[in-house]
Amino acid sequence: MQTHLDELLARIRALQEEVEDEYHQQRSVWEARRQALAGDLSRQQRRYKIGLFRFLRRSSLLAVITAPVIYLGWIPFVLMDLFVTLYQAVCFPVYRIPKVRRADYLVFDREDLPYLNAIEKFNCFYCSYGNGVAAYTREVAARTEQYWCPIKHARRIRDAHGRYPRFFDHGDAEAFRQGLARLRRQYEDETRQPGGGVPPDGPGRD
């Protein structure tokens, strides 16, 4: 069963890499086009910009009323960002877990789009930060779980993190005791891999 699982994971990784390659190729084509037609493209995109007054006039009253509740999310996001950064800075070196690169998860590149008004740019910045912090936190938590408790749940969980398939089956005490030390050492192998992905060899049994 483990061999079949490893094959499926290898296929998933290959498809993910193929998607990433295709995305970067399309992005390169777009960048080349944007640079070649910088002035014309910018002017064309500005035609789709909606002014602040018209933007607010089109917004529903409920959307305007609930906006302060949404923006209150800044508080927990900033606190979580600070805590996670401090947490891995203090704890990860002790357990020899490679730190998560925060810059890989917090990306801000939509605020300079000429077809966005000031509110839309702020919203894009806020969404980038909130989702980036959530993804950053998840990866830090996943690496922690891999070190301390890499055991699958008895029931299926939705949208498990990328490290979860490598965990030991629920109730397989022998595999857990025999393979835990090796799974922890895989962090060292991971730091030498391009992109910092999970090593291809699963925990299995020693």
N, C-alpha and C positions, 0 to 999 in steps of 0.2 A: 504493500500500500504506500509505503514511504517513497519507493522508487517512482510509482505513478504520480504521486504528489509532486516530487521533484521535477518530473517531466512537464507537468502542467505549469508549475511556477516558472520553469525556464521558458516555456512558450509565452507566458504572460509577460515576462521581462523583455523577451524579444519583440513582442508587439508594442510594448511601452516605448522601447528604444526606437522602433520604426515610426511610431506616432511622433516622438520628439524630433527625429530627423526630418520628417515631413514638415512639422511645424517650423523648424529652423530654416528649412529651404524656402518655405512660403514667406517667412519673415524676411529672409534675405532678399527675395524678389521684391517684396513690398518696400523695403528700405532703399533698394536701388532705384525703384520707381519714384519714391518720395524725394530722394536727393536729386534725381534728374528733373523732376517737375516740381521742385520745392515751392516756387512762387505760385504757379498755377494751381497746384494741389491745395495749397493753403487757402487761396482765395475761393476755390471751389467749396472747400469744407466750411468756410465761414458762412456760406449761403445757407447752411443748415443750422446755424446757431440761433437759438431762441433767446431773446432778450429777457432780462430779469422780470420786468413788469409783466410781459406776456406769459412768462413761465409761471409766475405766481398766480396770475389770473386764471390760468388753465388748471392749476392744482385744486384738488378738492379740499373743502374745509376740514374734513377729518384728517387728511394728510398733513395739513398745516398744524392742526391741534396736537397730533401725535408725534410730530417731529422732535420736540424737546425730550420725549421719552426715549426715542431712538438715540439721540445724541448723548444721553446720560451714559450710554455704553462706553464712552471714552474713559470713564472712571475705572470700571473693572478691567478694561483692556489694558490700560496703562499700568495698573497695579499687577496684573498677571504678567505683563511683559517684564516688569522690573523683578518680580519674584522669580520667574523662570530663569532669567538671565543670571540672577544671583545664585539661585539653587544649583544650576549646573556648573557655575564657576567655582562653587565651594565643594560640591559633592562629587562631580564626575572625575576630577583628578584622583580622588581617594580610591575610587573603584576602577580606575583606568578605563573609563568609558569616554570615547571621543566626543568632544563637545559638538553641538549642533550649530551650524553656521546660521546665525540669525538673518544675515543678508540674503540667504537662499530662499527665505520664506516671506520677507517683507519687501515687496517690490512696488515702487511708485513710478509709473511711467504713463499714466493716462491723464494727468492733470494739465499737460501742455497741448492737448488736442484742441484745435481751433474751433471746433463746432460745439464745444461745451461752454456754458456760461459759468459765472462764479459759483453759484450754488451747486451745479452739477460737478464742477471740479472738486469742490469740497467734499461732496458725497462720494466721489470716486476715491479720493484720498482716504476718507473715513472707512469705506468698505475694504480698501486694500489693506489698511492697518488692522482692522478687526479680523478679517479672514486670515491675514498673515500671522497675527499673534496666535490665533486658534491653531493654525497648522504648525507653527513653531512649537507651541505648547504640546501638541499631540506627539510630535517627534521626540521631544525631550521625555515625555511620559512613556512613549513606546520603548525607548532605549533603557529607561529605568525598569520597566516591566520585563524586558528581555534579561536583565541582570538578576532581578530579585524573584520574579514569579512567572517564568515563561511556560505557563500551563494553559491549554485551551479550556474554554468553558464547556460544560456538559451540553448546553444548548447553543444553537447557532446564533451568532450576533451579527447585526447589520453593519456593513461598511467597516470591517475590522482594519486596523492599520497594517501597513505593509510587512511588518515583522511577525505578525500573528501566525501566518501559516507555518512558520518555522518552530512554533512552540510545541511542547510535548502534549500528547493526547491526554485528555482528562482521565485520571485514574491509572495512568501508566507509570507506576512508581519506579519501576526498574529503569526505564528510559530516562526519567527525570534525574534520578540519582547518578546514573552513569554518564549522562550527557550534559549536565548543567555546567560543569567546569569548562567543557569545550565550547558550549554556546557562548559563555562569557568571554572566552578568548577570541571569539570571532570578531569582536570589536577591533582587535589589533589587525586582523586580516582586512577588515573593512576600510581602515584608514589608508590602505595601499591601493584600493580600487578606484578607478575613475568614477567620479560622481557619487562616491560614498554609498553605493548600494549594498544590499544584504548579500553576503557571500553565497555562491551557488550551492555549496554543500550544506544540507540541513543538519539539525542537531543529531538526529538518529540515535544510534547507540555506539558506544565505544567498544 
